[in-house]
Amino acid sequence: MEEYILVVDDEKSVRDLVVSQLDFLGFRARQTEDGREALRIAASADPPALILLDIEMPGSSGLELLGRFKEIHEDIQVVMVSGLRDLSTVRECLRTGAYDYIAKPFELEDLHNTAERALERRLLIRQNRDYKEHLERKVLEKTEEIRRTRDLALMTLAKLAESRDSETGLHLERMAEYSRILAGALSDGAYREVVDEEFISWVFKSSPLHDIGKVGIPDAILRKPGPLTHEEREIMRRHTTIGGETLRSVLEQFSGTSFLNMAMEICFYHHERWDGHGYPHGISGPDIPLAARVVALADAYDAITSHRPYKLAEDHAEALRRIQVDTGKHFDPALVDAFMKCQHEFEIVQRRMQVEEKERALRNSQAGGDA
């Protein structure tokens, strides 16, 4: 749409004169005598680039209209026109948002120069806004790319640790989903003051890192198909401190990695128990970080409902029973309450990923046969 100047004046002879002068100077112009009509035009899909506005208007004054024009479109330039030469009026116009002020009668050159400068200012404002929006889009795109890369790195690190364990399949994906569901159920419960969207997001992203410390456990213990001896269990338990200390060392060296705080807490404390009989530190109750408590329950559900070399998978109902039995012992009672409200979502995820695991195994076997 071509730019145009709107002339707002209650005197027809003045409007006609100004419009004819603008046409002569090469500007496209429209006119109106009514302030309400001028506001309607300004709010339309084709607003003016510049408004020449008479101060002395019937009904709403030019100053009142000026403020409303700036509310409608900040980049519409407004030049006040009047026979008054009161400096206080000029200052008030400029404070309210007018670009300039010209007094009647004015010279043709003054009109031309004022209109040119006003339109140039509008162009600069629009160019600066477009440039700023372009930069903001680029920053958002780059930030999103960094986030995706970071999230991919977290999952890659977790997958690397899992590759050494006998637990295969979609364990990490299930853990992430279970943790997200449970954290979401806490957002309107006992922990609603601390569980927000950011907390839920980071539980989802950090929970797969819960067992990264297993990279430091010998294969003879980590991949042992049968029960572990007491000494072997003690070594296995070190995966909590290995993972936690590894992430702590990263946090101490790089100040920009605070997002790993939750992952570090999960690594350290996801085997602690509400009653204090867990490991590695034997802390209890609310002293256990909330994210670690969430992951502990999610991990227990997954362990019960998943097949392992040393055990068969139990059904969803058995998982519910065991978790309820351990309320106040292994698990935070408030988390169990939240779990019972969202347990059907756990079951849906468990069944869906069970199907996905079977389909993946089938594809892998077919690929092996083709080879």
TORNU-469729 format. One line per 10 residues: number of its first residue (from 1); their letters; for each residue y, z, x of N, C-alpha, C. Coordinates in steps of 0.05 Angstrom, whole numbers, plus 5000, padded with zeros to 4 digits. Each point is the difference from the previous one (the first is absolute). Last residue first. Layout:
residues N
NUM = A = Y Z X Y Z X Y Z X; ...
//
This chain:
residues 371
371 = ADGGAQSNRL = 3824 5127 5429 5001 4998 5030 4973 4995 5011; 5008 5015 4908 5011 4974 5007 5001 4996 5030; 4976 5085 4966 4979 4980 4996 5008 4972 5007; 5064 5070 5003 4980 5003 5022 4977 4980 4997; 5065 5004 4933 5012 4989 5024 4981 5002 5023; 4975 5040 4920 4999 4971 4997 5012 4986 5025; 5004 5093 4995 4972 4992 5004 4997 4970 4997; 5084 5039 4984 4993 5002 5028 4972 4991 5006; 5031 5002 4911 5014 4979 5015 4992 5001 5029; 4969 5070 4945 4987 4974 4993 5012 4977 5016
361 = AREKEEVQMR = 5040 5085 5007 4974 5000 5014 4985 4974 4995; 5080 5014 4953 5005 4995 5029 4974 4999 5016; 4996 5022 4909 5007 4972 5003 5006 4993 5029; 4982 5089 4978 4975 4984 4996 5007 4970 5004; 5072 5061 5003 4982 5004 5023 4975 4982 4998; 5059 5003 4926 5012 4985 5023 4983 5002 5025; 4976 5052 4924 4995 4971 4995 5010 4983 5024; 5021 5090 5002 4971 4997 5004 4992 4971 4996; 5088 5025 4982 4995 4996 5028 4970 4999 5007; 5027 5017 4911 5011 4974 5008 4993 4994 5029
351 = RQVIEFEHQC = 4978 5085 4964 4982 4978 4990 5010 4973 5009; 5052 5075 5022 4974 5002 5013 4981 4978 4992; 5085 5008 4959 5003 4991 5027 4972 5000 5014; 5004 5037 4914 5005 4971 4999 5002 4988 5028; 4992 5093 4992 4975 4987 4993 5004 4970 4999; 5076 5054 5013 4982 5001 5024 4975 4984 4994; 5057 5012 4929 5011 4979 5018 4983 5000 5026; 4982 5066 4937 4990 4974 4990 5010 4977 5018; 5030 5090 5014 4973 4995 5011 4989 4973 4990; 5087 5053 4987 4999 4972 5009 4972 4991 5009
341 = KMFADVLAPD = 5020 5089 4967 5016 4983 4982 4998 4970 5007; 4958 5068 5053 4986 4997 4974 5016 4983 4981; 5039 5020 5084 4977 4982 5003 4986 4996 4973; 5069 5064 5006 5010 4973 5000 4978 4979 5002; 4975 5090 5006 5011 4995 4973 5011 4971 4998; 4973 5030 5084 4977 4995 4983 5008 4994 4972; 5066 5026 5061 4991 4972 5005 4975 4993 4984; 5034 5088 4996 5020 4981 4987 4992 4971 5005; 4949 5070 5042 4995 4998 4971 5019 4981 4986; 4966 4991 5102 5023 5011 4986 4996 4997 4970
331 = FHKGTDVQIR = 4913 4999 5064 5022 4985 4991 5021 5017 4986; 4917 5034 5040 5007 4978 5017 5027 4988 4992; 4985 5075 4951 4985 5005 5025 5006 4978 5020; 5036 4999 4912 5008 5026 5011 4985 5007 5025; 4952 4930 4945 5027 5007 4994 5007 5028 5010; 4913 4950 5001 5015 5008 5025 5029 5005 4995; 4942 4971 4930 4987 5024 5011 5016 5010 5024; 5026 4918 4962 5008 5023 4983 4988 5026 5010; 4975 4921 5043 5028 5006 5006 5010 5023 4983; 4912 4968 4986 5003 5013 5026 5029 5007 5006
321 = RLAEAHDEAL = 4981 4952 4919 4988 5027 5000 5005 5014 5026; 5027 4910 4993 5017 5018 4984 4989 5028 5001; 4947 4935 5040 5024 5005 5016 5019 5018 4985; 4925 4970 4954 4992 5020 5020 5024 5007 5019; 5011 4931 4936 4998 5026 4986 4993 5022 5020; 5002 4910 5030 5026 5011 4995 4999 5027 4988; 4914 4971 5056 5017 4987 4980 5026 5015 4997; 4943 4993 5094 4999 5014 4974 5019 4986 4981; 4946 4963 5093 5025 5003 4985 4994 5015 4974; 4938 5015 5089 5005 4981 4979 5026 5006 4986
311 = KYPRHSTIAD = 4973 5024 5106 5001 5009 4972 5004 4977 4981; 4998 4994 5099 4985 5025 4996 5000 5010 4971; 5047 4920 5030 4973 4997 5011 4982 5025 4995; 5075 4981 4928 5001 5004 5029 4972 4997 5011; 5063 4977 4903 4975 5001 5015 5005 5004 5030; 5066 5034 4918 4994 4978 5018 4973 5005 5014; 5049 5062 4939 4993 4976 4985 4992 4976 5018; 5027 5087 5036 4980 5005 4980 4990 4974 4987; 5071 4997 5063 4975 5007 5013 4978 5005 4980; 5087 4983 4968 4988 4976 5011 4973 5006 5014
301 = YADALAVVRA = 5051 5071 4965 4990 4983 4978 4986 4976 5012; 5042 5056 5061 4976 5013 4988 4988 4982 4978; 5082 4974 5038 4978 4996 5019 4974 5012 4989; 5080 5015 4953 4992 4971 4998 4976 4995 5018; 5037 5085 5005 4986 4997 4974 4991 4971 4997; 5050 5020 5077 4975 5015 5000 4984 4996 4975; 5088 4965 5008 4980 4983 5014 4973 5015 5000; 5073 5047 4965 4994 4977 4983 4978 4983 5012; 5033 5072 5050 4984 5010 4977 4992 4977 4982; 5058 4982 5071 4973 5005 5010 4982 5010 4978
291 = ALPIDPGSIG = 5091 4988 4981 4987 4974 5004 4972 5003 5010; 5054 5078 4991 4992 4989 4975 4985 4973 5003; 4998 5077 5076 5019 4980 4990 4989 4986 4975; 4975 5100 5025 4989 4974 5006 5019 4979 4988; 5017 5089 4984 5006 4995 5028 4988 4973 5009; 4987 5040 4912 5023 4982 5003 5008 4995 5029; 4903 5037 4990 5020 4998 4979 5022 4981 5006; 4949 5031 5088 4992 5001 4972 5024 4995 4981; 4953 4987 5110 5023 5008 4984 4992 4997 4970; 4948 4983 5086 4994 5020 4980 5024 5009 4984
281 = HPYGHGDWRE = 4988 4930 5073 5015 5025 5004 4994 5022 4980; 4963 4906 5005 4994 5014 5026 5014 5027 5002; 4951 4985 4918 5006 4997 5028 5021 4978 5004; 4965 5076 4916 4998 4973 5011 5005 5000 5030; 5005 5073 4931 4974 4997 5014 4996 4972 5012; 5073 5038 4940 5003 5007 5028 4976 4996 5017; 5019 4978 4904 4993 5029 5004 5002 5008 5029; 5018 4910 4972 5019 5017 4986 4994 5029 5005; 4972 4929 5074 4992 5007 4973 5020 5019 4988; 4995 4916 5082 5005 5028 4993 4993 5004 4971
271 = HHYFCIEMAM = 4996 4915 5046 4976 5015 4997 5005 5030 4997; 5070 4935 5013 4986 4991 4976 4972 5013 4997; 5076 5010 5070 4994 5020 4980 4983 4991 4977; 5034 4948 5082 4995 5027 5008 4986 5017 4978; 5027 4910 4982 4979 5001 5021 4993 5028 5007; 5072 4987 4940 4974 4994 4988 4978 5001 5020; 5087 5011 5031 4992 5023 4985 4972 4995 4986; 5040 4928 5046 4992 5020 5019 4990 5025 4985; 5036 4931 4949 4974 4992 5010 4990 5021 5020; 5087 5011 4967 4980 5005 4979 4972 4993 5010
261 = NLFSTGSFQE = 5072 4980 5057 4997 5029 4997 4978 5007 4979; 5034 4910 5029 4974 5009 5007 4996 5030 4996; 5083 4953 4987 4982 4994 4978 4971 5009 5006; 5074 5003 5063 4996 5024 4983 4982 4995 4977; 5032 4949 5084 4975 4998 4987 4994 5024 4982; 5075 4980 5065 5002 4983 4977 4974 4998 4984; 5014 5048 5085 5014 5014 4978 5001 4983 4974; 4930 5007 5084 5016 4980 4986 5012 5012 4976; 4946 5052 5060 5010 4980 5018 5020 4981 4986; 4953 5070 4953 5017 5013 5020 5013 4979 5019
251 = LVSRLTEGGI = 4938 4973 4933 5024 5010 4987 5019 5012 5021; 4914 4973 5028 5017 4976 4993 5027 5009 4989; 4936 5066 5017 5011 4990 5025 5017 4975 4995; 4954 5037 4927 5022 5018 5008 5013 4989 5026; 4923 4957 4966 5024 4993 4986 5023 5018 5007; 4918 5020 5040 5008 4973 5008 5025 4991 4985; 4961 5083 4978 5014 5001 5026 5009 4972 5009; 4948 5007 4921 5026 5012 4996 5016 5001 5026; 4910 4967 5002 5018 4982 4985 5028 5012 4998; 4935 5053 5041 5005 4976 5016 5019 4981 4986
241 = TTHRRMIERE = 4972 5078 4955 5020 5005 5021 5005 4976 5017; 4934 4992 4934 5025 5008 4987 5022 5004 5020; 4910 4983 5027 5014 4976 4992 5027 5006 4986; 4932 5064 5030 5023 4996 5017 5016 4975 4992; 4916 5030 4961 5024 5011 4988 5025 4995 5016; 4913 4975 5032 5010 4982 4979 5026 5010 4987; 4955 5055 5063 5013 4977 5013 5011 4981 4979; 4952 5072 4968 5025 5010 5012 5014 4977 5015; 4915 4983 4963 5020 5003 4979 5027 5009 5012; 4926 4995 5058 5010 4973 4993 5021 5001 4977
231 = EHTLPGPKRL = 4956 5080 5026 5018 4990 5022 5012 4973 4993; 4936 5035 4940 5025 5016 5000 5019 4990 5021; 4935 4925 4968 4996 5028 5009 5026 5015 4998; 4979 4915 4935 5010 5008 5027 4992 5029 5006; 4947 4923 4936 5018 5023 5000 5009 5006 5029; 4970 4899 4989 4991 5025 4988 5020 5023 5001; 5015 4911 5037 4992 4996 4972 4992 5026 4987; 5074 4977 5080 4974 5012 4997 4992 4999 4970; 5083 4971 5047 4982 4981 4986 4972 5011 4996; 5071 5052 5043 5013 4986 4978 4981 4983 4984
221 = IADPIGVKGI = 4970 5044 5079 5006 5019 4978 5011 4985 4976; 4982 4951 5077 4975 5014 4995 5002 5020 4977; 5076 4952 5036 4984 4985 4981 4974 5015 4992; 5090 5055 5031 4978 4983 5011 4983 4987 4979; 5105 5024 4985 4974 5013 4997 4978 4982 5011; 5096 4979 4991 4994 5017 5023 4974 5015 4998; 5035 4944 4931 4998 4982 5023 4993 5016 5025; 5020 5041 4915 4972 4994 5006 4996 4980 5023; 5085 5028 4959 4991 5015 5023 4970 4996 5007; 5046 4963 4923 5003 4984 5024 4991 5015 5025
211 = DHLPSSKFVW = 5000 5020 4898 4978 5004 5019 5003 4984 5026; 5066 4999 4927 4991 5028 5001 4978 5005 5022; 5055 4920 4968 5000 5009 5028 4987 5028 5003; 5016 4953 4915 4978 4987 5015 4998 5009 5029; 5071 5035 4941 4973 5011 4996 4978 4985 5015; 5097 4976 4995 4991 5017 5021 4971 5009 4997; 5048 4944 4935 4999 4986 5026 4988 5017 5022; 5010 5037 4912 4984 4975 4997 4997 4987 5028; 5058 5073 4993 4972 5009 4998 4981 4976 4999; 5091 4982 4998 4990 5007 5027 4973 5012 4999
201 = SIFEEDVVER = 5042 4975 4918 4997 4977 5017 4988 5007 5027; 5023 5069 4941 4976 4986 4990 4995 4975 5018; 5078 5050 5017 4976 5015 5007 4975 4985 4992; 5082 4963 4974 4996 4997 5029 4975 5015 5009; 5028 5007 4910 4989 4973 5006 4994 4997 5030; 5000 5100 4972 5016 4978 4990 4987 4974 5007; 4982 5112 5001 4986 4975 4999 5018 4979 4987; 5027 5091 5009 4996 4990 5027 4987 4972 5000; 5019 5050 4920 5025 5002 5015 4997 4989 5028; 4926 5007 4937 5018 4978 4993 5027 5001 5016
191 = YAGDSLAGAL = 4911 5053 4996 5014 4992 5025 5020 4978 4995; 4944 5038 4930 5010 5024 5015 5017 4992 5025; 4992 4920 4934 4985 5025 4998 5013 5022 5017; 5017 4902 4992 5010 5014 4976 4986 5026 4995; 4980 4945 5076 5029 4996 4998 5012 5013 4975; 4905 4993 5031 5014 5025 5006 5030 4998 4994; 4939 4926 4991 4995 5019 4979 5014 5027 5005; 5003 4932 5066 5016 4992 4976 4996 5019 4977; 4948 5012 5077 5028 5007 5006 5017 4993 4976; 4911 4973 4995 5002 5029 4998 5029 5009 5005
181 = IRSYEAMREL = 4980 4908 5011 4997 5008 4972 5004 5030 4997; 5001 4965 5087 5023 4991 4985 4998 5009 4971; 4926 5015 5056 5023 5018 5008 5025 4992 4984; 4923 4947 4988 4996 5026 4989 5024 5018 5006; 5000 4915 5039 5004 4999 4971 4997 5027 4988; 4983 4992 5092 5028 4995 4995 5006 5000 4970; 4910 5008 5028 5015 5024 5007 5030 4996 4993; 4943 4926 4992 4995 5019 4978 5017 5025 5005; 5001 4936 5067 5014 4990 4977 4997 5019 4976; 4952 5018 5079 5029 5005 5004 5016 4990 4976
171 = HLGTESDRSE = 4905 4986 4999 5007 5028 5000 5030 5004 5002; 4937 4920 4989 5028 5002 4992 5009 5029 4999; 4917 4964 5063 5009 4992 4973 5029 5004 4997; 4937 5063 5064 5011 4973 5000 5010 4993 4972; 4965 5085 5070 5011 4995 4974 5013 4972 5000; 4964 5040 5078 4978 4988 4983 5010 4994 4972; 5067 4998 5087 4985 5019 4983 4978 4985 4985; 5066 4958 5057 4981 5015 5016 4982 5019 4984; 5071 4948 4961 4980 4981 5010 4979 5014 5018; 5080 5043 4964 4977 4999 4982 4978 4983 5010
161 = ALKALTMLAL = 5082 5005 5048 4986 5025 5001 4975 5000 4983; 5055 4926 4996 4989 5001 5027 4984 5026 5003; 5050 4987 4921 4976 4983 5001 4986 5002 5027; 5084 5042 4991 4979 5014 4985 4974 4985 5000; 5074 4958 5040 4992 5024 5015 4978 5015 4986; 5038 4930 4954 4984 4989 5022 4990 5023 5017; 5060 5020 4930 4973 4994 4990 4982 4989 5022; 5089 5017 5023 4987 5025 4992 4972 4995 4991; 5054 4926 5019 4992 5014 5025 4986 5026 4993; 5037 4951 4929 4977 4986 5011 4990 5014 5025
151 = DRTRRIEETK = 5079 5031 4963 4977 5007 4983 4975 4987 5010; 5079 4977 5044 4993 5028 5005 4976 5008 4984; 5036 4915 4986 4988 5002 5026 4990 5028 5006; 5050 4986 4922 4973 4988 4997 4985 5002 5027; 5089 5030 5000 4982 5018 4984 4972 4989 4997; 5066 4946 5041 4993 5022 5018 4981 5019 4985; 5035 4930 4950 4981 4989 5020 4991 5023 5019; 5067 5019 4938 4974 4998 4986 4979 4989 5019; 5087 5005 5033 4990 5027 4995 4973 4999 4987; 5046 4920 5011 4990 5010 5026 4988 5028 4997
141 = ELVKRELHEK = 5040 4961 4924 4977 4985 5007 4988 5010 5026; 5081 5038 4972 4978 5008 4983 4974 4986 5006; 5077 4974 5046 4993 5027 5009 4976 5009 4983; 5038 4918 4977 4986 4998 5025 4990 5027 5010; 5054 4997 4923 4974 4989 4994 4984 4998 5026; 5088 5028 5009 4984 5021 4987 4972 4990 4993; 5063 4939 5036 4991 5019 5020 4982 5022 4988; 5039 4939 4941 4981 4986 5017 4989 5019 5021; 5070 5031 4946 4975 4999 4985 4978 4986 5016; 5085 5001 5038 4989 5027 4999 4974 5000 4985
131 = YDRNQRILLR = 5048 4920 5001 4989 5006 5027 4987 5028 5001; 5044 4974 4921 4976 4984 5003 4987 5006 5027; 5083 5040 4983 4979 5012 4983 4974 4985 5003; 5075 4965 5045 4991 5026 5012 4978 5013 4984; 5039 4922 4965 4985 4994 5024 4990 5025 5013; 5057 5010 4926 4974 4990 4992 4983 4993 5024; 5088 5027 5017 4985 5022 4987 4972 4991 4993; 5059 4935 5032 4991 5018 5021 4984 5023 4989; 5040 4942 4938 4979 4986 5015 4989 5018 5022; 5075 5031 4953 4976 5001 4983 4977 4987 5014
121 = RELAREATNH = 5083 4994 5042 4989 5028 5001 4975 5002 4983; 5046 4919 4997 4987 5003 5026 4988 5028 5003; 5051 4982 4924 4974 4986 4998 4985 5002 5027; 5087 5036 4996 4983 5015 4982 4972 4987 4999; 5068 4956 5048 4991 5024 5014 4980 5016 4983; 5040 4924 4961 4983 4992 5022 4989 5025 5014; 5065 5012 4932 4974 4992 4989 4980 4993 5022; 5088 5020 5026 4987 5024 4989 4972 4993 4989; 5055 4930 5032 4991 5017 5022 4985 5024 4990; 5040 4942 4935 4978 4986 5015 4989 5018 5022
111 = LDELEFPKAI = 5075 5031 4951 4976 4999 4983 4976 4987 5015; 5083 5000 5043 4990 5027 4999 4974 5001 4983; 5047 4919 5005 4987 5005 5025 4988 5028 5000; 5053 4973 4927 4975 4986 5000 4984 5006 5025; 5069 5074 4966 5001 4973 5011 4972 4987 5000; 5036 5076 4928 4990 4997 5027 5001 4970 5008; 5052 5078 4929 4988 4974 5004 4990 4996 5029; 4967 5075 4972 5012 4977 4987 5031 5001 5006; 4920 5042 5065 5021 5006 4979 5011 4974 4989; 4901 5038 5047 5023 4981 5003 5018 5004 4976
101 = YDYAGTRLCE = 4913 5050 5058 5019 5002 4979 5022 4979 5005; 4888 5025 5031 5028 4995 5007 5017 5002 4975; 4907 5025 5001 5001 4989 5027 5030 4997 5008; 4960 5077 4931 5012 4973 5002 5001 4990 5028; 4969 5088 4967 4981 4980 5009 5011 4972 5000; 5039 5092 4985 4980 4995 4979 4981 4978 5007; 5075 5022 5056 4981 5023 5001 4977 4995 4980; 5071 4938 5002 4984 4998 5023 4979 5022 5002; 5063 5003 4930 4983 4977 4997 4981 4997 5024; 5066 5067 5003 4979 5007 4981 4981 4977 4996
91 = RVTSLDRLGS = 5076 4985 5053 4981 5018 5014 4977 5007 4981; 5070 4950 4963 4986 4984 5020 4978 5017 5014; 5060 5044 4943 4981 4983 4984 4983 4983 5019; 5070 5049 5037 4978 5019 4992 4979 4985 4984; 5078 4954 5026 4981 5003 5022 4977 5019 4993; 5061 4935 4936 4996 5028 5005 4978 5004 5021; 5039 4920 4952 5001 5002 5030 4998 5030 5008; 4975 4928 4910 5008 5026 5011 5000 5000 5030; 4970 4927 4944 5028 4999 5007 5010 5026 5011; 4896 4964 5010 5019 5013 4982 5029 4996 5009
81 = VMVVQIDEHI = 4884 4990 5023 5024 4983 4997 5019 5014 4981; 4905 5019 5068 5017 5008 4978 5026 4984 5000; 4896 4980 5034 5028 5000 5010 5017 5006 4976; 4889 5008 5029 5021 5002 4980 5027 5001 5013; 4888 4970 5019 5026 5007 5011 5021 5000 4977; 4890 5018 5003 5021 4985 4988 5027 5009 5011; 4916 5041 5024 5011 4980 5018 5019 4981 4985; 4954 5073 4956 5016 5011 5022 5013 4979 5017; 4972 5002 4896 4993 4985 5024 5018 5009 5023; 4999 5051 4919 4982 4978 4992 4990 4985 5024
71 = EKFRGLLELG = 5064 5069 5011 4975 5012 4992 4979 4978 4994; 5089 4976 5018 4986 5008 5025 4974 5013 4994; 5056 4976 4927 4990 4976 5014 4984 5008 5025; 5043 5069 4953 4976 4991 4986 4989 4974 5013; 5081 5037 5033 4978 5018 5005 4974 4991 4988; 5079 4951 4980 4992 4997 5028 4976 5018 5007; 5042 5007 4915 4982 4977 5002 4990 4996 5028; 5064 5067 4985 4975 5007 4988 4980 4978 5002; 5087 4982 5030 4986 5019 5018 4974 5009 4988; 5056 4944 4948 4988 4985 5022 4985 5019 5019
61 = SSGPMEIDLL = 5009 5035 4900 5019 4991 5021 4984 4985 5022; 4975 5005 4893 4993 5012 5026 5020 4989 5021; 5040 4979 4916 4974 5014 4998 4994 5014 5026; 5063 4920 5015 4998 5016 4975 4972 5013 4998; 5046 4979 5096 4984 4988 4980 5000 5017 4974; 5045 4993 5102 5010 5007 4974 4985 4985 4978; 4977 4984 5091 5000 5029 4996 5008 5008 4972; 4949 4907 5031 5027 5011 4994 4998 5030 4995; 4934 4934 5061 5002 5018 4977 5028 5011 4997; 4928 4925 5047 5029 5005 5001 5007 5015 4975
51 = ILAPPDASAA = 4902 4986 5053 5015 5004 4975 5029 5005 5007; 4905 4952 5048 5026 5014 5003 5013 5002 4972; 4913 4965 5007 5002 5010 5028 5025 5017 5004; 4946 4990 4903 5020 4988 5018 4998 5011 5028; 4912 4992 4935 5025 5016 5003 5020 4986 5018; 4910 4978 4944 5018 4984 5017 5027 5014 5003; 4930 5037 4947 4984 4989 5022 5016 4983 5019; 5051 5079 4947 4983 4978 4993 4983 4990 5024; 5072 5069 4994 4973 5010 4999 4980 4978 4993; 5094 4983 5006 4992 5012 5026 4971 5009 5000
41 = IRLAERGDET = 5038 4967 4920 4997 4979 5019 4990 5011 5027; 5023 5062 4934 4976 4985 4992 4994 4978 5020; 5080 5047 5010 4977 5017 5008 4974 4986 4993; 5079 4959 4971 4998 4999 5029 4976 5016 5011; 5021 5005 4909 4988 4974 5006 4997 4996 5030; 5046 5076 4970 4971 5002 4993 4985 4974 5006; 5095 5003 5013 4985 5015 5020 4971 5003 4994; 5067 4917 4971 4988 5025 4990 4983 5014 5021; 5044 4912 5005 5021 5019 4994 4990 5028 4994; 4962 4913 5065 4996 5015 4975 5024 5019 4997
31 = QRARFGLFDL = 4957 4909 5066 5020 5019 4991 4992 5014 4975; 4966 4938 5096 4997 5004 4971 5021 5021 4992; 4979 4926 5091 5011 5023 4986 4993 5001 4970; 4985 4954 5109 4991 4999 4973 5009 5025 4985; 5051 4953 5087 4982 5021 4991 4992 4995 4971; 5065 4950 5057 4972 4993 5004 4980 5021 4992; 5100 4992 4991 4992 5009 5027 4971 4995 5005; 5037 4979 4915 5014 4984 5020 4991 5007 5028; 4968 5052 4930 4988 4974 4999 5012 4982 5021; 5039 5083 4988 4974 5003 5013 4985 4973 5001
21 = QSVVLDRVSK = 5081 5005 4952 5005 5002 5029 4974 5002 5016; 4996 5000 4906 5008 4973 5010 5005 5001 5030; 4980 5081 4957 4976 4983 5001 5008 4972 5011; 5070 5061 4986 4983 5009 5023 4976 4982 5002; 5058 4986 4926 5013 4993 5026 4982 5006 5023; 4971 5024 4914 4999 4972 5004 5012 4991 5026; 5005 5091 4975 4972 4992 5006 4999 4970 5006; 5082 5036 4972 4994 5008 5027 4972 4991 5008; 5028 4985 4912 5015 4983 5018 4994 5007 5029; 4962 5053 4931 4987 4973 5003 5015 4983 5020
11 = EDDVVLIYEE = 4991 5108 4998 5020 4980 4994 4988 4972 5006; 4952 5082 5016 5004 4998 4972 5021 4979 4992; 4926 5003 5084 5028 5006 4994 5005 4996 4970; 4925 4982 5084 5001 5018 4977 5029 5008 4996; 4933 4922 5054 5028 5010 4997 5001 5016 4974; 4920 4968 5074 5006 5006 4973 5028 5012 4999; 4941 4930 5068 5019 5022 4998 5006 5005 4971; 4909 4956 5053 5024 4995 4985 5017 5025 5000; 4905 4944 5048 5018 5023 4998 5025 4993 4983; 4902 4953 4986 5025 4997 5016 5018 5025 4995
1 = M = 4889 4994 4996 5024 5000 4983 5025 5000 5018
//
